[in-house]
Amino acid sequence: MTTKGPSRKHIIIPMSSDNILSFMKNSSAHVANINRALRNAKTDVLVDYIRSDNSGISVVVNKVAQQSDLSIINNYVKNSNDVNSLQVEDARLPMSKSYLKITSIPYFPYADNHQTKLMSNDIENILKQNHIFDNISLASKLRVIKVSLKSDMALVWIDIWDVQSGKNAKMLINQCFNVENFIATIRGANMNPGVPLCKNC
């Protein structure tokens, strides 16, 4: 299942919590300064307001921003005296989120240690090394659960950033890859209860 992200009039800039607090103290001044830079660039895009959440700030504009507008806003925020630029990610437009699950993996997959359970970090490392996940970005931390209390099999819930058509998810569904000596399979999944639609909301 693919869910729609925030409006395309939101420009999302993930940053550390300290940066968020510091930047938002002067949010009205930042709106005025960014708008001055945008007017100087002769663009029709202007900032209406800036809001914060747990993962960063959202710069809300009057029209969908182009790449040149994103660059102006990105440069302003990263060069602001209110932030540590090393803890600020690049500005981006929102994306949709697709939900997948990985099946057919034992909860204790390691042949040399039958007590070591499968961890989300193990799967993340495997995904990074596998070509089928090239250009795929995780939207949240992987979650590993047992299929049931008595089962020795695991389910891995994986949320990825996607386009609204779900193109990335469609490319992954029914693909297989190795986890130790086992062959895992990727399946489509419904939105997981209790998981927010977007990390930037």
Buried (B, 14 or more C-beta within 10 A) or exposed (E): EBBEBBEEBBBBBBBBEEBBEBBBEBBEEBBEBBBEBBEEEEBEBBBEEBEBBEBBBBBBBEEEBEEEBBBBBBEBBBEBEBBEEEEBBEBBBBBBBBBBBBBBBBBBBBEEEEEEBBEBEBBBEBBEEEEEBEEBEBBBEBBBEBEEEEEEBBBBBBBBBBEEEBEBBEBBBEBEBEBBEEEBBBBBBEBEEEBBBBBBB
